Amino acid sequence: MRVQQLGDARHGKLADNMMGFGRALRRAGVRTDSARIALAAEAAVLVGVDSRLDLAAAMEAVMISREQDRLVFRELFDAWFRDPELANKLLAQMLPSAEGKAEPSKRRPRVREALAAPRDAVKPAQTEREVDFDAAMTASDRQRLHHADFNALGAAEYRLVERLARDVALPVPTLPARRLRVTGDAGAHSRMHWPGVWHEAGRTGGEMLRLPRLSRRKQPLPLLVLIDVSGSMERYARLLLAFLHASTRRAGRRDVFAFGTRLTDLTPAFRLADTDLMLAAAGEAIDDFAGGTRFGSSLGELRERHARRLTGRRTLVLVISDGLDTGEPETLERELLWLKRHSRRVLWLNPLLRYEGYAPLARGAAVLHRHADAMLAVHNLHALEQLAASLAALMRSSR
């Protein structure tokens, strides 16, 4: 079998462009390393360049391991290996042109940021630390970003932390469902599945070698997220939306609303698989971003128009706000009492807990603190990582 070569590796054509493409993927938040880049180079040599689709599929197979990164890879591949400036004119003459090139205005933010970075090869004198998201950070840098407040980050650090927040897991607490399943475990709440016992005995000549049991299935709690998009929450809202979209991707039912001066339903946007597309759709839907906060009236609109989103008393409600409400405290208290009657837990995720000795002295914050089951911090990556353990502990405690 004849192997088609892409170029002379001694002159750095293939190696430089593969390394450049790998760096662009890392700038876009895609997990890749030198081993995967080397595999991509080998795959390109094996499949050749007669078919652009085959080349893209071979490189994607060895460089992408997360489903949410596939669209980013394809769009970046389309831009990188068809623009002579981006590919250093190596593959521009080899790859055939095809329909469907992504226009710059329609590219995802992660792709635009990756292509906006310097496209030339990194000079030997340039340190790895100067390349944003291109190499592992030092331990001190990682520790600093891990505990840095979202509101105190620079623009480049904010983008990096936003990508890191998407990888933080948030398992939603579960509860026993009504449906049963057959299992072999003798749990505390299981019972013998006698039809299965007789069936197993019939297959083994009357010997009971296995005793099937019935236990209740586990299902995640329905989730209702209410996120404050007022001016004081501007730096937290986008990052926490990205975090919740990625971390609750495999949860059961989830309904998301943004509130400022009015209530905005973000549930359709959260159904989008790509986090960047979700953020773009949410930005188009929210027309009161960075305005005031009227949580009480927003809850009233939730009660009047979306009360069915609360599933009995099983729904876990996450209120993400700093509590700086400008509405009437009486309205907020009345609506919070209704929300508590129709939910399992109301948890207040407050970024102001970054301050030692914080006390909810504002009128809205005092009402919210009085009716919330717990108040948790969400101001940095460390707090987000602790959120899952805090939720599990709160669900085990008595109401």
C-alpha positions, 0 to 999 in steps of 0.5 A, a space after each residue: 500500500 502506497 503511503 502519501 506523504 504530506 511534506 518533508 518533516 525535516 523542514 517542519 511543514 507537517 510538524 509545525 502545522 500540526 503543532 499550530 493546530 493543536 495549540 489552537 485547539 487548546 486555546 479553544 478549550 479542547 483537551 489535547 496534548 503532544 501525544 494526540 498531536 503526534 497521533 494526528 500527524 501519523 493519521 494524516 500520513 496514513 489517510 493522505 489528503 485525497 479526501 478532506 473528509 477522511 483527513 478530518 475524521 482521522 484527526 478528530 478520532 485521535 484528538 477529540 474525546 469529549 462530545 461537546 468539543 466535536 463541533 469546535 474541532 470541525 469548525 476550527 479544522 475548516 478554518 485552519 486547513 483552508 486559510 493559507 495564513 492559518 496553515 502556513 500555506 502547507 495544506 492550502 494547495 493540497 486540500 480540495 475546496 468544499 462547500 459550507 465554510 464557516 463565516 467568521 461572524 458565525 463562528 463559535 466564540 471559542 473558535 474566534 478566540 483561538 484564531 485571534 491568537 498569534 498564528 505563527 510558530 512559537 519562537 524558542 525564546 518565548 516561554 510556555 507561560 506566555 502562551 494562553 492555555 497552551 501549556 500546563 500552568 505552574 502550580 502557583 498560577 493554578 492555585 491562584 486561579 483556583 481560589 481567585 474571585 470571578 469578579 477580580 479576574 482579567 479578561 484572559 483569566 476570565 475566559 480561561 476560568 470559564 473553560 475550567 469551570 465547564 469541567 467541574 462536576 455537579 452530580 444532582 442528588 437523587 431520590 427513589 423513584 416509583 418504578 422498580 428494577 430487578 437487582 441481585 443486591 440485598 439492600 435495605 429497601 429491597 424485597 424478594 422478586 418471587 416470580 424471578 426466583 421461580 424462573 431462575 430455579 426452573 432453569 437450574 433444575 429447582 436449585 436456587 442459585 440466584 435470588 433476584 430482588 426488587 429495589 426502587 430505581 434512583 432518579 435525579 431530583 428535578 432542578 430549577 435554577 433561578 439566576 440573577 443577571 443584574 449589574 452586580 451579578 454581571 461577572 458571575 452570571 455568564 460563568 455560572 451559566 456555563 458551569 451549570 450547563 456543562 455540569 448538569 448535562 446528564 441530569 434529569 429535568 432542569 428548568 432555568 430562568 434568569 431574573 433581573 427586572 423581569 423573568 426570562 425562560 432560558 430552558 430552551 437555550 439550555 437544551 442546546 448541546 454546545 455551551 457556547 451556543 447556549 450562551 449566545 442564545 441566552 444573551 439574545 433572550 435576556 433583554 434586562 441584563 446588567 439592570 436592576 433586581 426585582 426578585 419578588 415580582 419575578 417569582 410572582 411571574 414564575 408562580 402565575 405562568 410557570 407553576 407547573 415547572 415545580 414537580 410536586 415537592 421534589 424540585 431542588 431550587 437553586 437561587 443564584 444571587 447576591 441578594 441586592 433586591 430593589 423590590 418590596 420585601 413583603 412581595 419577596 417574602 410572600 413569593 418565597 413562602 409559596 416557592 418553599 411550599 412547592 419545592 424540596 429545598 431552596 438553596 441560595 448560592 451567594 457569591 458575596 460569601 467571598 467576604 469573611 464575616 459577611 452578613 445578609 443585612 440588605 432587605 432582600 438578602 435578609 428575607 432570602 436568608 430567612 427562607 432559604 434552607 442553606 447559603 452556599 458560596 459560588 465565587 471561585 473554582 474551589 467553591 464550585 468543586 465543593 458545591 456537589 459535596 455540600 448539596 449531598 450533605 444538605 439533602 441527607 440532613 433533615 428538613 
